Amino acid sequence: MAARAYWQGQIRLALVSIPVEMYSATKSGAKIRFNQIHEPSGKRISYEKVVPGIGPIDRDDIIKGYEVSKGEYVLLDDEEIEAVKIESKRTLELVQFVDACEIDPLYFEKPYYVAPKDELAEEAFIVLREALRKAGKVGLGQLSIRGSEKLVALKPCGKGLLLETLRYADEVRKGQSFFSEIEEAKPKKELLDLAQTLIDQKSAPFDANEFEDRYVEALKKL
């Protein structure tokens, strides 16, 4: 069965628009998930929506709320939330280009493969891919998907392109507060040389196939 496109639209660079399709590059079904089962009956457990001091409530009485202080909420209905969603224009406009090494790995969120939508789009797609590759750059833009706006990075990936969603600055914690208690003293030279030797001995090209989730494999055998 052919993979279903997660998003279809166009990449725009100045006056050029390239029709593309985007596919998830990861598989969510690779992990083993358990359900909670009522042992005496063997049936799956379901969950009721309850309010402390009131008990089970009707789903029609549920609305969304944003906590502004402990136990205090701004209440919003679905119509209000829908009104501020970003309209999907089906266009990714590349507005900036940066060196790939400039983006800290902390900002990368989820990868997607990008391919030309049809043969007519291939030529422009290949030109963009090779221009990015030759320049050693990553294209940045913002993409509206399902009502929210994602910051994204676009770079060459084999014969195609790889789009990665990025976290915004306010979604990333600054690490220095966690490292403030670490001493700034330099290590002893002999210890540093030993560590470097061990690193050199175990250095090899990265190959994800060399690693497996031993816990998942043990669960499968179980």
TAFEN-V386656 format. One record per helix or strand of 2 or more residues. SS is the DSSP state (@ for helix, = for strand). FROM is the first residue (numbers start at 1). TO is the last residue. If there is no record, write none. Layout:
SS;FROM;TO
SS;FROM;TO
This chain:
=;7;13
=;16;24
@;28;30
=;37;38
=;43;44
=;50;51
=;55;56
@;59;61
=;64;69
=;72;76
@;78;83
=;91;93
=;96;99
@;100;102
@;105;107
=;108;116
@;119;135
=;137;145
=;148;157
=;160;166
@;169;171
@;176;179
@;189;201
@;208;210
@;214;221
